[in-house]
Amino acid sequence: IADGVLAEFVERAGGELPQGQPDAPRLIEGLDRLHRLDGRACPLPVWRLHADQDPIAPLAMADASFAGMNVVERRVRPSTDHLSPLAAPHACADLIRVALEALS
């Protein structure tokens, strides 16, 4: 993966590249998994958290991606990033708590 492509993605996503070289094999493996992933066949419940101005996956695209899935809750937060776990860890933790309570 070209360093420039990775740097542009991370910048657009609203993050920063970590120090050092990326773990290219692990990154390629993760991208391949994302490419093959089709969660529409998954019957499990889904709790979603999305930034309303996500530059990588706009809200309409994300909604289409989750169409037909068992979405229990969809939360949209005001932000321009793609990295909710880094940009909004408290919002992520809160939604995880809600999901765990619902599943227990």
URHU-V5713 format. One record per pair of residues at least 12 apart in sequence whose ideal C-beta (glycine too) atoms are under 8 Angstrom apart, sorted by the first residue. I is the first residue (numbers start at 0). J is the second residue. D is the distance in whole Angstrom. If there is no record, write none. Layout:
i: {I	I}
j: {J	J}
d: {D	D}
This chain:
i: {0	0	0	0	5	5	8	11	11	11	12	12	12	12	12	13	13	13	13	13	13	13	14	14	14	14	14	38	38	38	39	39	39	41	41	42	43	44	44	44	44	44	44	45	45	45	45	45	46	46	46	46	46	46	46	46	46	47	47	47	47	47	47	48	48	48	48	48	48	48	49	49	49	49	49	49	50	50	50	50	50	50	50	50	50	50	51	51	51	51	52	52	52	53	53	53	53	54	54	54	55	56	58	71	71	72	72	72	74	74	76}
j: {21	23	26	27	21	26	55	54	55	81	54	55	80	81	82	54	78	79	80	81	82	86	80	81	82	85	86	64	65	68	66	67	68	68	69	69	69	69	70	71	98	101	102	65	68	69	70	71	70	71	72	74	94	95	97	98	101	61	65	70	72	73	74	74	76	83	87	90	91	94	61	73	74	75	76	83	75	76	77	78	79	80	81	83	86	87	75	76	77	78	77	78	79	78	79	80	81	79	80	81	81	81	75	98	101	94	97	98	90	94	90}
d: {7	6	6	7	6	8	8	5	6	7	7	6	6	4	5	7	8	6	3	6	6	6	7	8	5	6	8	8	8	6	8	5	6	7	8	6	7	5	8	5	8	7	7	7	5	6	5	6	8	6	5	8	5	8	6	4	8	7	6	6	7	5	7	5	7	5	7	6	6	5	5	7	7	5	7	8	8	6	8	4	7	5	7	7	7	8	5	7	6	7	8	6	4	8	8	7	5	7	8	6	4	7	7	7	7	7	7	8	7	6	6}
